[in-house]
Amino acid sequence: MPRPLAPLLAWLLVVAAGVAAVVTILPPTPERDPAAAGPSAARAFADVERIAVRPHVAGSPANDAVREYVLTTLRDMGFASRVQDTIGVNAGSLGDRTAAAARVRNVITTVPGTASTGRVFLVAHHDSVQSGPGANDDGAGTATLLETARWLRAHPPRNDVVLVSTDAEEACLCGAEAFVAEAPEAAGGGVVLNVEARGTSGPVIMFETTPGNGAVVREFAAAAPHPVATSFAGEVYRILPNDTDFSPFRDAGRFTGLNSAYIDGSAAYHAPQDVPARMDLGSLQMHLDNTTALVSRLGTVDLAAVRAESADATYFPVVGLLVRYPGALVVPLAVLAVVAVAGFALVALRWGRTTGRQLLAGAAAGLVPLVVAPALAQLVWFGLTTLRPGYAALRDPWQPGWDRVALACLVAAVVLAWFALLRNRIGTTALAVGGLAWLAVLGVLLAVATPGGSYLTALPALAGGVAGMIGGRIAAALAGVVAVLVLVPTAVLFLPALGLSVAAVPAFMTVLLGVALVPLLDLLPVPRLTPAVALAAALVLGATGFARNAFDATQPAPSQLVYLLDADAHSARWVSAEARPGPWTAGHVDGSEELDLPGFGGTYATGPALPADLPPATVTATREGRSVTARISPQRTVRFVALRSEGGVVTAAEIGTGVAGTPVPVRDGRLDLLFHAPPPEGLELRLTLRDVPAGDLRLQVTDGSDGLDGLPGFRPRPPDVGVAGSHTSELVAVTGSHPL
């Protein structure tokens, strides 16, 4: 082959693999025919438009209307749906001390199987946050549930399928908690599929599984037409402080299952901008395609076999397929990668392609891009937040595409500059061995710490080591293709998953690819010029992104503000969780303060406020011996009531809302409870005490409503300042202490 043609073909092969790796994880073309026989984004989007008319927080009349729409739609299909009206309790939703509860009304529909071997549960939540209408979170999931019900009506399953539209997910996961704890349909366990969204677009990622996922991942790989999933996502999600309705099912121990969501466009997450018009119909279609296919397959297989699996699998997407292998192979493959890289080094020494000193220098040099590129990426984000402080409250800018490509170019500039400076001093072979050695070491470390992520570095290191022993451009190109197919999809998925706010992480994922491609860098015709070109591209793209992401009425700067009124002292203050309050927020807060209130623990920005004429909740109590019964009655329409006992004398507690009392946790003699969606008639609290005088017990009550307009001293937001996607944005909280 002519000498100039071989390098070109090698790089064309690698680039083609990269393009295929990206294209095959993108959302499909949506079905725009509402009368289509198969899953239709157009038909499901009509449901989204009915669901996301306005914010519909748990307990609100708007949420009642959404629940009624879901219930009526299912019954009109001919299903015998019912409402589970109860209290759900999440003992640890707000940390070790504060528990949460809510009055929930789940919509439960059982589609009986023709010869059932178990139950498949399809779960989505119909409530939204108070700050946004929830078109994507979780209007998309609820619409997927309804579209799957339409599919099941035409395709009766062999196994029972239970459709669960939960309530109060945003508040405390309490609808799912109540279903798992109380619903007879859940008693025997089964296979659960949870449908979520944490943005407005992007591919649907199956990002979480229950332990022992080998069989259910096998079914996912066989059934899903768009099998985008990585076991590394499950490893990362376990260490993040995030939960969905999947968590109660996972923690119950009697369910096997999968959790899926699309996650791009996170600037609109939980915000007023989460409206139907911002939804990517391709992402919705991907939910519909995968969910109906999975329910169809799980509706026919022997579910006992799916649930019997006890081992985890490693899995990742490759050009439209899901590659998977047993967890038992993780350590052997990681060790084999180390052996292959060592073999590469020995072959290179034997054939005189490098020296021992050069190999040591290459190993030391290989660490440089792995450290410099992530550090530089994070420094760039820090600079952007300095120039535009509103970025600090965002995971990603409103239009992050420009910045993501700029980040990739920045990483490329670092790798190319590193290679150009050291190629003649150390040699390409030594740099290749050194870089692959770090990948192999990381593969071993990940195999021990996070087995589901070991493939990211072990497989490219293994391929690169084998190619190095074989020698030649063809082997190097094939090893490069392996590295691209393994690393590119995960890097692309993790950009929106973690966001540019932690740019170091996606930069590290990207630089791993650059290190793996070192043998091919020697084929570039102008290696000393390419770093400058990559850096110039990063600067131009970054500047374009910065200009396109200027805050305005359509993509506002997020702001978070709370009004706290102490009814006992008749004093008030503004409170914000913004780390660096923007100009509008700074007009309300001027200092910081340590707070210890239900839902507010830690240091917050605060400022004085004028007290408003807002009545606190009333408390009436009676005592018989060691039992106290208290009636807590809010005097305005509220979203939650927080209860905290003082005195350390409570041994047990239960709470009611006109239905049977539900036990709630008590820790160290103290009740600390956040109750969402209280009914208008209030709550009944029943406490059991140690034998102490009645005067030793007081109850602090904080109730919360939404909307700051009309409060004294409130300055309306300018057009380019919006409401942050926070559970406490726009909150009005009134607190008071009552003797029991």
Secondary structure, DSSP 8 states (H G I E B T S, - for coil): --TTHHHHHHHHHHHHHHHHHHHTTS-------TT-SS--HHHHHHHHHHH-SS---TTSHHHHHHHHHHHHHHHHTT---EEEEEEEEETTTTSSS-EEEEEEEEEEEEE--SS-SSEEEEEEE----TTS--TTTTHHHHHHHHHHHHHHHHS--SSEEEEEEES-HHHHSHHHHHHHHH-GGGTT-EEEEEEEESSSEEEEEEEEE-SS-HHHHHHHHHH-SS--B-HHHHHHHHHSS---THHHHHHHSSEEEEEEEEEE-GGGTTSTT--GGG--HHHHHHHHHHHHHHHHHHTTS-HHHHHH--S-EEEEEETTEEEEEEGGGHHHHHHHHHHHHHHHHHHHHHTTSS-HHHHHHHHHHHHHHHHHHHHHHHHHHHHHHHHSGGGGG-SS-SSTHHHHHHHHHHHHHHHHHHHHHHHHHH-HHHHHHHHHHHHHHHHHHHHHH-GGGTHHHHHHHHHHHHHHHH-SHHHHHHHHHHHHHHHHHHHHHHHHHH-GGGTHHHHHHHHHHHHHTHHHHTT-S-TTTHHHHHHHHHHHHHHHHHHHT---SSS-EEE--EEEEETTTTEEEEEE--SS--HHHHTT--EEEEEEETTEEEEEEEEEE--------EEEEEEETTEEEEEEE-SS--SEEEEEEESS-EEEEEEESSS--EEE-EETTEEEEEEES--TT-EEEEEEE-S--GGG-EEEEEEEEE--TTSTT-----TTEEE-S-TTTTEEEEEEEEE-
